[in-house]
Amino acid sequence: MAPDETGTSPTKAQQIADELKAAIERGDYGPGDRLPGENALAEQYDVASLTARRALKILRTEGLIETKKGAGARVISFDPIRRRGLQRLAQGHWGSGKSVWAADDSRIPDVDQITVTEGVLPPRHISSVLELPPNETVCVRSRRYLMAGRPVMIAESYLPQSLVAGSPITQADTGPGGVYARLRDLGHAPARFREEVRVRMPTAEEATRLAIPTERSVIKLARTAFDSEGRAVEINEMTMDSAAYVLDYEFDA
């Protein structure tokens, strides 16, 4: 096989993984179908069982298959969430009481973990973006989202404590339209958003909460909401399973 863009030839395990991936993409193996086991792959490609195991690990790391002891490897039956970044943040959407998730597709995730903590001294970068005075605290909303029982995202929202104290934002259930609708009720409706997207490897805690291999990358998306006067009123830091998402941005030229 020809060298890749790094100038090195793929390992045998990577070659096997690439062929299996192509077979999945062609539909040779559909959602829920079992792939050949380690021994069958080793025999088919004339490699050691360890090499076949590494090939399957590559596919698991990329989120294409799941492996269970005694059940072999199966193609994951999960349609990635198409996150429509512009539509979900339109004021006409959350302003009418809809969840921002309703803009993505017909599926609405479950929140199985949520904590709201008030009076927290924020990290330096949060304090800087929110332009908080020294020792000013924030309200932190932490959630974990599941789709079809699968963890797909964890998120922490930071809001100035002085702004949201005593409001429904400090409760687990913020009501129709979520945090942005409640900020509007406080006279600080988001008028502009900024999103920053990075990709990195997860921390051990992130991998555990998302139930993903530590070798699988995560999408780190930080969104800042600004009111009409340009004040940053919320920062939402999201950590997403990269195998569970497609980031979709569609806009006019």
C-alpha positions in Angstrom: 0.0 0.0 0.0 1.2 3.5 -0.8 2.5 5.8 1.9 0.0 8.1 3.5 0.2 11.9 3.7 2.7 11.6 6.6 5.1 9.7 4.3 4.8 6.4 6.2 3.1 3.2 5.1 0.0 2.2 7.1 0.4 -0.7 9.5 -1.3 -4.0 8.6 -3.8 -3.4 11.3 -4.7 0.0 9.8 -5.0 -1.6 6.3 -7.5 -4.2 7.7 -9.4 -1.5 9.5 -9.6 0.6 6.4 -11.0 -2.4 4.4 -13.6 -3.1 7.1 -14.5 0.5 7.2 -15.0 0.6 3.4 -17.2 -2.5 3.7 -19.3 -0.8 6.4 -19.7 2.3 4.2 -20.7 0.2 1.2 -23.4 -1.4 3.3 -21.8 -4.9 3.3 -22.3 -4.7 7.1 -25.3 -2.9 8.3 -26.2 -1.5 11.8 -26.2 -4.3 14.3 -24.4 -6.8 12.0 -21.5 -8.8 13.5 -18.1 -8.4 12.0 -15.7 -11.4 11.5 -13.9 -12.2 14.8 -10.2 -11.9 15.5 -9.4 -15.4 14.5 -11.4 -15.2 11.3 -9.7 -11.9 10.4 -6.3 -13.3 11.2 -6.9 -16.2 8.9 -8.4 -14.1 6.1 -5.5 -11.6 6.1 -2.8 -14.0 7.2 -1.8 -12.0 10.2 -1.5 -12.6 13.9 -4.6 -12.5 16.1 -3.1 -9.5 17.9 -3.0 -7.6 14.6 -6.6 -8.4 13.9 -7.5 -7.2 17.5 -5.7 -3.9 16.8 -7.7 -3.5 13.6 -11.0 -3.9 15.5 -9.7 -1.5 18.2 -9.2 1.1 15.5 -12.8 0.8 14.4 -14.0 1.0 18.0 -12.0 4.1 18.6 -13.5 5.7 15.6 -17.0 4.9 16.9 -17.9 2.5 14.0 -18.3 -0.7 16.1 -18.9 -1.8 19.6 -17.2 -4.8 21.2 -18.7 -6.9 24.1 -17.0 -9.8 25.7 -18.5 -13.0 24.4 -20.5 -11.2 21.7 -17.8 -10.2 19.3 -17.8 -6.9 17.3 -21.0 -5.4 15.9 -21.6 -2.3 13.7 -23.0 0.5 15.9 -26.6 1.2 15.1 -26.5 5.0 15.9 -27.3 7.8 13.5 -25.0 10.8 14.3 -26.7 13.9 15.6 -26.7 16.6 12.9 -26.1 19.7 15.0 -27.5 22.7 13.1 -25.5 25.4 14.7 -27.3 28.5 13.2 -30.9 27.3 13.3 -30.8 26.1 16.9 -29.6 29.6 18.1 -32.2 31.7 16.3 -34.2 33.8 18.7 -37.4 32.8 16.9 -36.6 29.2 17.9 -35.8 29.4 21.7 -37.9 32.5 21.9 -41.0 30.5 21.1 -40.3 28.1 23.9 -38.7 25.4 21.9 -35.6 23.5 23.0 -32.5 24.3 20.9 -32.2 20.5 20.3 -35.5 20.6 18.3 -33.6 22.3 15.5 -31.2 19.3 15.0 -33.5 16.4 14.2 -36.6 14.6 15.5 -34.7 13.2 18.4 -34.6 15.0 21.8 -31.9 13.8 24.2 -32.4 12.9 27.8 -30.6 14.6 30.6 -29.6 12.0 33.1 -27.2 14.1 35.2 -27.8 17.8 36.1 -26.3 19.9 38.9 -26.7 23.6 39.5 -24.1 25.2 41.8 -24.2 28.8 42.9 -21.5 31.1 44.2 -18.6 29.4 42.3 -15.3 31.1 41.7 -14.9 30.6 38.0 -11.7 29.6 36.1 -9.6 32.5 34.9 -10.6 32.3 31.3 -14.3 32.2 32.2 -13.9 35.3 34.4 -12.0 37.1 31.7 -14.7 36.5 29.0 -17.5 37.4 31.3 -15.5 40.5 32.4 -16.2 39.8 36.1 -14.6 41.8 38.9 -12.1 40.1 41.1 -13.7 37.4 43.3 -17.1 37.7 41.5 -18.8 34.3 41.4 -20.9 32.4 38.8 -23.7 30.0 38.7 -22.6 26.7 37.0 -25.1 24.4 35.3 -23.6 21.0 34.6 -25.4 18.4 32.5 -24.9 15.1 30.7 -27.0 14.3 27.6 -28.0 10.9 26.4 -29.4 9.9 23.0 -31.1 6.5 22.8 -29.4 5.7 26.0 -25.9 6.6 24.8 -24.0 9.5 26.4 -23.2 12.0 23.7 -22.3 15.3 25.4 -21.4 16.8 28.7 -21.8 20.6 29.2 -21.1 23.3 31.8 -22.7 26.7 31.5 -21.3 29.6 33.4 -23.5 32.7 34.2 -22.8 35.7 36.4 -24.2 35.0 39.8 -25.3 38.6 40.3 -27.3 38.4 37.0 -29.2 35.1 37.6 -29.6 35.0 41.4 -33.2 34.1 42.4 -34.2 33.3 38.8 -35.3 30.0 37.4 -31.9 29.7 35.8 -30.6 28.5 39.3 -33.1 25.7 39.1 -32.7 22.3 37.4 -35.7 23.0 35.2 -35.5 26.4 33.7 -38.9 26.2 31.8 -39.8 26.5 28.1 -37.1 27.9 25.9 -34.4 27.1 28.5 -31.7 29.4 29.8 -31.9 31.8 26.8 -35.6 32.5 27.3 -35.0 33.1 31.0 -32.2 35.5 30.2 -34.7 37.4 28.0 -37.1 37.5 31.0 -34.2 39.2 32.9 -33.8 41.8 30.2 -30.6 40.2 28.8 -31.8 38.2 25.8 -28.9 36.8 23.8 -28.5 39.0 20.7 -25.3 37.5 19.4 -23.4 34.3 19.8 -19.8 33.2 19.2 -18.7 29.6 19.0 -15.2 28.2 19.1 -14.6 24.6 18.1 -11.5 22.5 18.9 -10.8 18.8 18.8 -8.6 17.1 21.3 -8.2 13.8 23.3 -10.5 13.4 26.3 -9.4 13.6 29.9 -10.0 10.4 31.9 -13.0 11.9 33.5 -14.5 13.0 30.2 -14.0 9.5 28.7 -15.7 7.9 31.7 -18.7 10.2 31.6 -19.1 9.8 27.8 -18.4 6.1 28.0 -15.9 6.3 25.2 -12.4 4.9 24.7 -9.7 7.3 25.9 -8.2 7.1 22.3 -11.3 8.7 20.7 -11.2 12.4 20.2 -13.8 14.8 21.6 -15.2 18.0 20.1 -14.8 20.9 22.5 -17.3 23.6 21.6 -17.4 26.8 23.7 -20.3 29.1 23.0 -20.6 32.7 24.4 -23.9 34.5 24.4 -23.9 38.3 24.3 -26.9 40.6 25.0 -27.8 43.6 22.9 -25.3 45.8 24.8 -22.5 43.4 24.0 -22.3 42.0 27.5 -21.3 38.3 27.8 -24.1 36.7 29.8 -23.3 33.0 29.4 -20.5 30.7 28.4 -21.4 27.1 27.6 -18.5 24.7 27.4 -19.5 21.5 25.7 -17.6 18.2 25.3 -19.0 16.0 22.6 -18.3 12.4 21.5 -16.8 13.0 18.1 -18.4 9.8 16.8 -21.9 11.0 17.8 -21.9 14.4 16.0 -21.9 16.1 12.7 -21.5 19.9 13.0 -23.7 21.5 10.3 -23.4 25.2 9.5 -25.5 26.5 6.6 -25.7 30.2 5.7 -26.2 32.5 2.8 -23.2 33.8 0.8 
